[in-house]
Amino acid sequence: MIPDPQHYYLYSAYILTWAIHGTYLFILARKAKRVRKEIERLKRSG
Amino acid sequence: MKHGFTVLAVITAVLLSFALYTALVMAPVEQTMGNVYRIFYYHVPSAIVAFGLFFINFGASLVYLIRRNTKADMLALVCAEVGVVFCTVNLITGSIWARPVWGIWWTWDMRLTLTLVLWLIYVSYLVLRRFSTSSQTALLAAVLAIFGALDVPLVYFSIWFFRTQHPSPVMGGGGSLDPHMGYALLLNFVAFAFLAWLVCWTRYRLEVAQRAVHEAEAMQSLMEGAR
């Protein structure tokens, strides 16, 4: 079966959409981790 | 609060999964474009959600300019950031759709150019928020947001005001849409709106925590300086 070339564009668009949202959520998770660490540090230092 | 967040996350996941199924499987094939038209189930909702978020950013910026309300400032920042993410998706999916349909990735068409300008304005807004150390940053950003918001109706109405290559809206633009396609589009819009709500909520909580940490650090260094 010859794959429809249109499917490449379709799947690329869908995959890129989720890659963009995933990257943003990953950045947010990293930021949240950093903030949690800073809160812990502040708590320890009183 | 935490319980509400979990419920929202579950609803969003279910909606997104079902919306993906309707977009790829349930919606019928378009006669002229074939399956590639299905990109519009992500392209159009992303644009509407981005415009909605920029509109909230505009309202929150106005409130900040009038009342100097910190919560409004945080809401404006959060909506601009999440709006830029959705606007990026809109630009990229549009470009991927254009390649097989128009034969080009990009053209300096009025709607495309104005959308790119809109994206650049809000990226500038975020760069200003991120790197400016002035005490007037929030004020400057609020003013920039007002100008940015002026571009939103220009993008939307550019199809009527100018000769453009971009397709007219199927709803409210004189076109008609198969009911199954309309259902899939609506469902994807609702799912994306829920995703935006969830992400904005997460980002807002993070912003509150970040500001609290900065305040605590400032207090700590003040107390250390006083000793």
Interface residues (C-beta under 8 A of the other chain):
Chain A: D4 P5 Q6 H7 Y9 L10 S12 A13 Y14 L16 T17 I20 H21 Y24 L25 L28 K31 A32 V35 E38 I39 L42 S45
Chain B: L20 L24 G34 N35 V36 R38 I39 Y42 H43 S46 V85 T88 V89 I92 T93 I96 W97 R99 P100 L195 V199 T202 R203 L206 A209 Q210 V213 A216 E217 Q220
